[in-house]
Amino acid sequence: MRAYPSWAAQFRTVFQPDDYFPDVVTEQVDGTIVEWELGEWLKPDQMARAKTREGIETDIMNAIGDQGSNNTQHNLLCVLLTQRRRQTF
């Protein structure tokens, strides 16, 4: 929608429901409701990278478990980075 503002101007509201289907629901300016199912990516290599990332994110969340609500006022998130240890002899 950012790439095509003229297309985005046709929507009054856009949201992602919690249900499995549809992926996105839009309400057009004329009041028509359109349910969108995003079938596949245009570029298979993008889809492969996204699936790999999803798998990594799922593994991390499974490893650290439920973190509860974030009630901090000044911190939105914490980023975990992996580092290779330099071997010293």
C-alpha positions as CSV (number, residue, x, y, z in Angstrom):
1,M,0.0,0.0,0.0
2,R,3.0,2.3,0.6
3,A,4.2,1.6,-2.9
4,Y,0.8,2.5,-4.5
5,P,-0.9,5.3,-2.5
6,S,-3.6,5.7,-5.2
7,W,-4.6,2.0,-4.6
8,A,-4.4,2.5,-0.8
9,A,-6.8,5.5,-1.1
10,Q,-9.5,3.0,-2.0
11,F,-9.6,1.6,1.5
12,R,-11.4,3.0,4.5
13,T,-9.9,0.4,6.9
14,V,-7.4,-2.4,6.7
15,F,-6.9,-5.1,9.4
16,Q,-5.6,-8.6,10.0
17,P,-8.0,-10.9,11.8
18,D,-6.9,-13.5,14.3
19,D,-8.6,-16.3,12.3
20,Y,-6.7,-18.5,9.9
21,F,-8.7,-17.1,6.9
22,P,-8.6,-14.5,5.6
23,D,-5.2,-12.9,5.9
24,V,-6.4,-9.3,5.5
25,V,-9.8,-7.7,5.5
26,T,-10.4,-4.3,3.9
27,E,-13.4,-2.0,3.9
28,Q,-13.5,0.0,0.7
29,V,-14.5,3.6,0.6
30,D,-17.9,2.6,-0.8
31,G,-18.4,0.3,2.2
32,T,-17.7,-3.0,0.4
33,I,-15.9,-5.5,2.6
34,V,-13.1,-7.5,0.8
35,E,-11.4,-10.5,2.4
36,W,-7.9,-11.1,1.1
37,E,-6.0,-14.4,1.2
38,L,-2.3,-14.0,0.4
39,G,-1.6,-17.1,-1.6
40,E,2.1,-17.0,-2.4
41,W,5.1,-14.7,-2.8
42,L,6.1,-13.4,-6.2
43,K,9.7,-14.4,-5.7
44,P,10.4,-18.0,-4.3
45,D,13.7,-16.9,-2.8
46,Q,11.9,-14.3,-0.7
47,M,9.4,-16.9,0.5
48,A,12.2,-19.3,1.4
49,R,14.1,-16.6,3.5
50,A,10.8,-15.6,5.2
51,K,10.0,-19.3,6.1
52,T,13.6,-19.7,7.4
53,R,13.2,-16.6,9.6
54,E,9.8,-17.7,10.8
55,G,11.3,-21.1,11.8
56,I,14.1,-19.4,13.7
57,E,11.7,-17.0,15.5
58,T,9.5,-20.0,16.5
59,D,12.6,-21.9,17.8
60,I,13.7,-18.8,19.9
61,M,10.2,-18.3,21.3
62,N,9.9,-22.0,22.2
63,A,13.3,-21.9,23.9
64,I,12.7,-18.8,26.0
65,G,9.1,-19.5,26.7
66,D,6.3,-17.1,27.5
67,Q,7.7,-13.7,28.5
68,G,4.4,-12.2,29.7
69,S,3.4,-8.6,29.1
70,N,5.9,-5.9,28.5
71,N,5.0,-3.2,31.1
72,T,8.2,-1.1,30.7
73,Q,7.7,2.5,29.8
74,H,10.9,3.2,27.9
75,N,11.9,-0.2,26.4
76,L,9.9,-1.7,23.5
77,L,12.0,-4.8,22.9
78,C,15.3,-6.5,23.5
79,V,17.3,-7.9,20.6
80,L,19.3,-11.1,21.0
81,L,22.3,-11.4,18.8
82,T,24.6,-14.4,18.4
83,Q,28.3,-14.0,18.3
84,R,31.1,-16.2,17.3
85,R,33.7,-16.6,19.9
86,R,37.2,-15.8,18.8
87,Q,39.5,-18.6,19.6
88,T,42.7,-17.6,21.2
89,F,45.8,-19.8,21.5
